[in-house]
Every structure is written in structure tokens, then in C-alpha cells.
Amino acid sequence: MRDAVALDELTPLYETAARTAPRRLFAHVSDGTLRELGIDDQVLRAARSFVDKAQLEAFSTQLPEDQLEVLQYLAEGFGPEEVYRDVVAVRRPADAPAEPVEDLATVIANTSARIRLVTGPRELEEALEKPFAAWRVFLHPSQRRVAHRVSYGGPVQVTGGPGTGKTVAALHRVKHLLGRSPEGRVLLTTYTNALAAGLREILGLLLDGDEELLARVDVTTVDAYAHGVVRARSASVPKPAGDREQRQLWEKTVKQLGSPFTARFLAQEYRHVVLGQDLRDLDAYLGASRRGRGTGLGAARRPPP
């Protein structure tokens, strides 16, 4: 939603700061091209003041969502033709007028993916009576920026309480990525086989049962995926040691080395410190944080340098 007051107040400040910048974010895109992509005069003025993507993100809550999405794609390096094809054209019905309009009825008609105008109680009742499956994949408008963002600079964490839509946002992200890369594959991982099966079912609803799209998505657990990688690269797949076998191995190690530590302590040390911090040698281990372990390792209990 546009915050016109904030745009009018903030844009002059950014324009002043941008005067000394060597280059601005959208310097490579002409005003005419931006207007063809749906950027109006107020947003265009603001966009011309941005020098980097961080400033664009800072304005994200003030800009209309459709225009923000266009600017995000351009900022990520997509060309105007690509942005028109993948962002603008998919929103516009085939019979949409070429020139911008301000008539409310026309605007609603051309934004049917987000607005539905009902003409009476019966039509409203029909909308509310849609099958529950449709609501299972409903993406709240506030979550579109997470699911449909062009790209992230690295890993991103999305937090929220139970029932806030994190899973649905992840599934819409999968659909978005499938559309962005027609030949690519997407990996969606979870914790249990039951959850993986549930995600596959919901994803099938979201993709309208499109088998070609579903075939490009691997929905599995982290453990199963890791096992598959090992199996694909090795003639024989080693069997993971169970809890009992691990305990016996640690007890054997303690006995052979005459260690002052218990098998339980060593097992937890290995799990929480060595594996937890991905330590690869003795020096890394000796310099690692052991906060929360409860048992200190004084000089007498450490190996000699």
C-alpha cells in the first residue's frame, strides 16, 4: 500500500544525499521504460533518488506492492524486457487498455489476482463456501514479499508463531522459483517423513496437480536427502551407527585410552562442540567455545602443546 505522505517527506532527503553519489540504482533505465513498466510519477521520483538496494528496501513499506516488485527485479539485474514478461504481463489481462486508467472498476478488473468485487450476498456466499483446500494455500498479501522476492543475498530466516503461514509462504516460494527457472529444480526439506508427505500434498494443490512441475521439486527430509547423496556417490552405503553402538564405541575408547572422562561426556562433547561447530582439527577444538557444557577443561586435562 502506498504511503503518499511518507514518500513526499522522504524523497527530497534521499535526493539531497544522492547528489554526491557516483551512480544511482536505476540510472540504466530511462523514465519512459519505467513508466511502461507501471511506475507512476511519485514512485519514479523516489526511485531516481536510490543509490543502492538497501535504500530501495528501506522504502518498501511506502511503495505500492506492484511497483516495488518491478523495482526489485530491475535492482537484481533483470532487464526491462524480462521484467515486463515475468512481472507486468502476467498481471495484465489480455483485454487490458494500453494506457493507464484511474477508473476504480477498471483498476479492480485489471487486478483480479488480488481483488475480487462481489455484486451481492450470493456471490459473497459462494466465495466463502470455497473448499477448505483453497484456504490451505492462501498467501496473505503481507507475505508476498517473502515468497515472491526476486532473490536473497544468502540464507534467510522467516520466523513466526504456529499458524502464521510460514509453511504456506515456503510453498509459494517453491512455486515462484519454478516459474522463474523453467528448467531448474527446487529442494524443499523438512524434519519428518510425515511432514514431507503433507507438504507434497499441499504443493500439489498449489500447483493444480501439474505433474511436470511437481516432478521438478524434491520434498524430503534432511536425513533422507543426505542419504540419497551418499548412495548416489558410493557403491555401498554405510549404515549409520545407532545409539547403542555409539555408546559401546565410546566406552571402548575410554577403556583403551584410560580417559578420565566418561563415555557420555565424550559423546556429548563430540556432538555439541566438535560437530556443532564443524571443528576439523585439534587446534580448532582447543580454541573453540564450550559455553554451556558445564565441565571445564583445565590445563591438566588438556593435551600438551
Secondary structure, DSSP 8 states (H G I E B T S, - for coil): ---HHHHHHHHHHHHHHHTT-S--TTTTS-HHHHHHTT--HHHHHHHTT--SHHHHHHTTTTS-HHHHHHHHHHHTT--HHHHIIIIITTTS-TT--SS----HHHHHHTTTTT-----SHHHHHHHHTS-HHHHHT---GGGHHHHS-S--SS-------TTSSHHHHHHHHHHHHHHH-TT--EEEEESSHHHHHHHHHHHHHHTTT-HHHHTTEEEEEHHHHHHHHHHHH-SS------HHHHHHHHHHHHHHHT-SS-HHHHHHHIIIIIITTT--SHHHHHTS--TT-SS---GGGS---
